[in-house]
Amino acid sequence: MQYHPHPTAGKPPQLSLFDGLIAHRLTPFGEVPHAPQPADDCLSEMTLTGSGDHCRQLLAPILRDLSEAADTRWLTVIAPPASISQSWLRETGLNRDRILLLQARESQTALELGCKALVSGCSHTVITWFPRLDKASRLKLRVAAAQGNAQSLNIRLGS
């Protein structure tokens, strides 16, 4: 009788998606998570005014640079305005393999979705499009960005 080792014997076990990406970020039951102090540099805001075409022309190289960042995590765009469409993103030459475009739903606001994306740590930058951020919303975004070691960028498009 011969012994045939299992094909995966001697190899490290492969982690599931949950174990590899999500579970290590969850706080065990009963433990209080240590909330890092939100840094002021975790949240940036930019206002672009003028014609829609001009604003998109100024925005394109910024998004392109973020999509080509050395950080291998996602560039996440949360609920962009209609003028920032999938086709526009494609036409501007962004690295579409590194961009995650998420839309808010009735069950989850854009702010909640943005905070969730920041906290997950799966994105190096999360872009939101709020016309105005109050103090509480700013604090939520800063805390979430600090927890996920990410950057939050809010862009205001005006006319």
C-alpha positions, -999 to 999 in steps of 0.1 A, spaced: 0 0 0 14 34 -10 8 67 7 -3 96 -15 -3 129 2 -32 153 -3 -25 178 -32 -25 207 -8 -3 191 18 26 213 27 10 244 12 -4 272 33 -42 271 35 -61 295 12 -82 320 30 -117 327 20 -127 362 9 -144 368 43 -113 356 63 -88 374 42 -105 408 38 -133 413 62 -130 392 94 -97 407 106 -113 441 106 -143 431 127 -142 436 165 -147 404 185 -179 404 205 -176 422 238 -145 442 229 -147 479 225 -130 490 193 -102 516 197 -114 545 176 -84 564 162 -85 601 165 -96 616 132 -69 635 115 -77 667 98 -58 656 67 -81 625 62 -107 647 46 -102 671 17 -128 692 -1 -127 707 -35 -151 731 -52 -152 735 -89 -174 762 -104 -181 771 -140 -195 752 -169 -200 714 -165 -176 707 -194 -149 729 -178 -154 713 -144 -151 678 -158 -120 689 -178 -104 700 -146 -115 669 -127 -103 643 -152 -65 645 -145 -72 644 -107 -93 612 -110 -68 597 -135 -39 602 -111 -60 587 -82 -69 557 -104 -32 551 -111 -20 555 -75 8 533 -62 -16 521 -35 -33 490 -49 -66 495 -31 -97 509 -49 -105 544 -58 -141 545 -48 -166 570 -62 -199 573 -43 -230 585 -60 -215 609 -86 -236 634 -104 -251 623 -137 -224 641 -157 -198 618 -142 -211 587 -159 -195 553 -166 -189 564 -202 -173 597 -192 -150 578 -168 -140 554 -197 -134 583 -221 -111 601 -197 -86 573 -197 -89 563 -161 -77 529 -150 -112 513 -148 -97 482 -131 -90 502 -100 -122 522 -97 -153 512 -78 -184 532 -86 -212 528 -60 -247 543 -60 -266 550 -28 -300 533 -23 -331 541 -3 -318 518 25 -284 535 27 -276 572 22 -245 583 3 -229 594 36 -234 559 52 -221 543 20 -191 566 20 -183 559 57 -187 521 51 -163 523 21 -138 543 42 -139 521 73 -135 489 52 -99 498 43 -104 484 8 -101 519 -8 -72 543 -7 -95 572 -16 -133 576 -14 -148 604 -34 -182 619 -24 -202 646 -40 -220 664 -12 -230 700 -21 -225 709 16 -211 690 46 -221 699 81 -198 694 111 -213 660 121 -209 646 85 -173 659 83 -165 642 116 -181 609 105 -160 609 73 -128 618 92 -133 591 117 -142 565 91 -111 575 70 -88 572 100 -102 538 109 -97 525 73 -64 543 67 -79 560 37 -85 595 23 -119 611 19 -124 636 -9 -156 656 -12 -161 674 -45 -186 701 -50 -195 709 -86 -211 743 -89 -221 766 -117 
